[in-house]
């Protein structure tokens, strides 16, 4: 491994951002290396398609490279990158002819035993939600963002964000109910 690559590997993220703002491609490459899995996972949760998630992740990083010089606060890189990724997803939705319908799961569905299958089922259930509801749920549960943070990022009113999360979570509970142990006489409570 070249010396400069090893040096960048041990450099603080804020320093890498400062170098990338000045046009340092290797510093930006290190930022991509560090954050690509996170962005790809976020996109995969949003779109449910690994190939599309890779394409959208790449688009987000290309936009980041073109806009990084304008980032005024290098210590806010992560929040800035998250906003770019969400904007990339929203742009994709606006230009796509995506159906709003919900894909129904088979009524005879039985709970699989392994975690991998459960994750696949979760991804399928998320993919069945309307895109904006999926966005709100992924940001809330996967990214652990608050309702006001989601509202600011998605440019939706807080009440709308809450409604999308409440309805989407209810739908996910219906679709994935087979994974929840049923206890007689105990009501199902919201988060």
C-alpha positions as CSV (number, residue, x, y, z in Angstrom):
1,X,0.0,0.0,0.0
2,X,1.5,3.4,-1.0
3,X,2.6,5.6,1.9
4,X,0.0,8.3,1.2
5,X,-2.9,5.8,1.3
6,X,-1.7,4.5,4.6
7,X,-1.4,8.1,5.9
8,X,-5.0,8.9,4.7
9,X,-6.3,5.7,6.3
10,X,-5.2,7.1,9.7
11,X,-6.4,10.7,9.1
12,X,-9.3,12.1,11.0
13,X,-12.5,12.5,8.8
14,X,-12.7,16.2,9.3
15,X,-9.1,16.6,8.0
16,X,-10.0,14.4,5.0
17,X,-13.0,16.6,4.3
18,X,-10.8,19.7,4.4
19,X,-8.4,18.1,1.9
20,X,-11.2,17.0,-0.3
21,X,-12.7,20.5,-0.3
22,X,-9.4,21.7,-1.8
23,X,-9.7,19.1,-4.6
24,X,-7.7,16.2,-3.1
25,X,-9.1,13.1,-4.9
26,X,-7.3,10.7,-2.7
27,X,-8.7,12.2,0.4
28,X,-12.2,12.1,-1.1
29,X,-11.5,8.5,-2.1
30,X,-10.8,7.7,1.5
31,X,-14.0,9.3,2.6
32,X,-15.9,7.2,0.1
33,X,-14.1,4.1,1.3
34,X,-15.2,4.9,4.9
35,X,-18.8,5.7,4.1
36,X,-19.8,3.6,1.1
37,X,-21.2,0.7,3.1
38,X,-23.3,3.0,5.2
39,X,-24.7,4.9,2.1
40,X,-25.2,1.6,0.2
41,X,-27.1,0.1,3.1
42,X,-29.3,3.2,3.5
43,X,-30.1,3.1,-0.2
44,X,-30.8,-0.6,-0.2
45,X,-33.3,-0.1,2.7
46,X,-34.9,2.7,0.7
47,X,-35.2,0.9,-2.7
48,X,-35.0,-2.8,-1.9
49,X,-32.9,-3.4,-5.0
50,X,-29.1,-3.9,-4.4
51,X,-28.2,-2.9,-8.0
52,X,-30.2,0.3,-7.9
53,X,-28.8,0.9,-4.4
54,X,-25.3,0.8,-5.8
55,X,-26.2,3.1,-8.6
56,X,-27.9,5.6,-6.3
57,X,-24.9,5.4,-3.9
58,X,-22.6,6.2,-6.7
59,X,-24.7,9.1,-7.8
60,X,-24.7,10.4,-4.2
61,X,-20.9,10.3,-4.1
62,X,-20.5,11.9,-7.5
63,X,-22.8,14.7,-6.3
64,X,-20.7,14.9,-3.1
65,X,-17.5,15.3,-5.1
66,X,-18.9,18.1,-7.2
67,X,-20.4,19.9,-4.2
68,X,-17.8,19.3,-1.4
69,X,-16.0,22.6,-1.9
70,X,-19.2,24.3,-0.8
71,X,-19.4,22.4,2.4
72,X,-18.7,25.1,5.0
73,X,-18.5,22.9,8.1
74,X,-16.3,19.9,7.5
75,X,-17.3,18.5,10.9
76,X,-20.8,18.1,9.6
77,X,-19.8,15.9,6.7
78,X,-21.8,12.9,7.8
79,X,-25.1,14.9,8.1
80,X,-24.3,16.6,4.8
81,X,-23.7,13.3,3.1
82,X,-26.9,11.8,4.6
83,X,-28.8,14.8,3.1
84,X,-27.2,14.2,-0.3
85,X,-28.1,10.6,-0.2
86,X,-31.7,11.3,0.7
87,X,-31.9,14.0,-2.0
88,X,-30.5,11.4,-4.5
89,X,-33.3,9.0,-3.5
90,X,-36.0,11.7,-3.8
91,X,-34.7,12.7,-7.2
92,X,-34.9,9.1,-8.3
93,X,-38.5,8.9,-7.1
94,X,-39.4,12.1,-8.9
95,X,-38.1,11.0,-12.3
96,X,-39.2,7.3,-11.9
97,X,-42.6,6.0,-12.8
98,X,-42.8,4.0,-9.6
99,X,-46.0,2.3,-8.7
100,X,-47.6,3.3,-5.4
101,X,-49.3,-0.1,-4.9
102,X,-48.5,-2.4,-2.1
103,X,-47.2,-5.9,-2.9
104,X,-49.0,-8.4,-0.7
105,X,-47.2,-11.2,1.0
106,X,-48.6,-14.7,0.7
107,X,-51.2,-15.4,3.3
108,X,-49.7,-18.9,4.0
109,X,-46.4,-17.3,5.0
110,X,-44.6,-19.2,7.8
111,X,-41.9,-17.7,10.0
112,X,-38.5,-18.9,8.9
113,X,-36.0,-19.8,11.5
114,X,-32.9,-17.9,10.4
115,X,-32.0,-14.2,10.6
116,X,-31.0,-13.9,6.9
117,X,-34.5,-14.9,5.8
118,X,-36.0,-12.5,8.3
119,X,-33.9,-9.6,6.9
120,X,-35.0,-10.6,3.4
121,X,-38.7,-10.5,4.5
122,X,-38.1,-7.1,6.2
123,X,-36.7,-5.8,3.0
124,X,-39.6,-7.1,1.0
125,X,-42.1,-5.7,3.5
126,X,-40.3,-2.3,3.3
127,X,-40.3,-2.4,-0.5
128,X,-44.1,-2.9,-0.4
129,X,-44.6,0.5,1.4
130,X,-45.1,3.7,-0.5
131,X,-41.7,5.4,-1.1
132,X,-42.2,8.4,1.3
133,X,-43.4,6.1,4.1
134,X,-40.4,3.9,3.5
135,X,-38.1,6.9,3.6
136,X,-39.6,8.0,7.0
137,X,-39.4,4.6,8.5
138,X,-35.9,3.9,7.4
139,X,-34.7,7.2,8.6
140,X,-36.4,6.7,12.0
141,X,-35.5,3.1,12.7
142,X,-32.4,2.5,10.7
143,X,-30.8,5.9,10.9
144,X,-32.3,6.7,14.4
145,X,-33.3,10.1,13.4
146,X,-36.0,12.1,15.3
147,X,-39.2,13.2,13.6
148,X,-38.1,16.8,13.4
149,X,-34.8,15.7,11.8
150,X,-36.7,13.6,9.2
151,X,-39.1,16.5,8.5
152,X,-36.1,18.8,7.9
153,X,-34.3,16.4,5.7
154,X,-37.4,15.3,3.7
155,X,-39.0,18.7,3.6
156,X,-42.2,17.2,5.0
157,X,-44.2,18.6,7.9
158,X,-43.5,16.8,11.2
159,X,-47.1,15.7,11.4
160,X,-46.9,14.1,8.0
161,X,-43.7,12.3,9.0
162,X,-45.4,11.0,12.1
163,X,-48.4,9.8,10.1
164,X,-46.1,8.0,7.6
165,X,-44.2,6.3,10.3
166,X,-47.4,5.3,12.2
167,X,-49.2,3.9,9.2
168,X,-46.0,2.3,7.7
169,X,-45.1,0.7,11.0
170,X,-48.6,-0.6,11.3
171,X,-48.4,-2.1,7.8
172,X,-45.0,-3.7,8.6
173,X,-46.5,-5.2,11.8
174,X,-49.3,-6.7,9.7
175,X,-46.8,-8.1,7.1
176,X,-44.3,-9.3,9.6
177,X,-46.6,-10.3,12.4
178,X,-45.6,-13.9,12.0
179,X,-42.3,-13.0,13.6
180,X,-43.9,-11.6,16.8
181,X,-44.7,-14.0,19.6
182,X,-48.4,-13.8,20.3
183,X,-49.3,-13.5,24.0
184,X,-52.9,-14.0,24.8
185,X,-54.6,-11.1,26.4
186,X,-51.7,-8.7,25.7
187,X,-52.4,-5.7,23.5
188,X,-49.9,-4.7,20.7
189,X,-48.4,-1.4,21.7
190,X,-46.8,1.2,19.4
191,X,-43.2,2.4,19.8
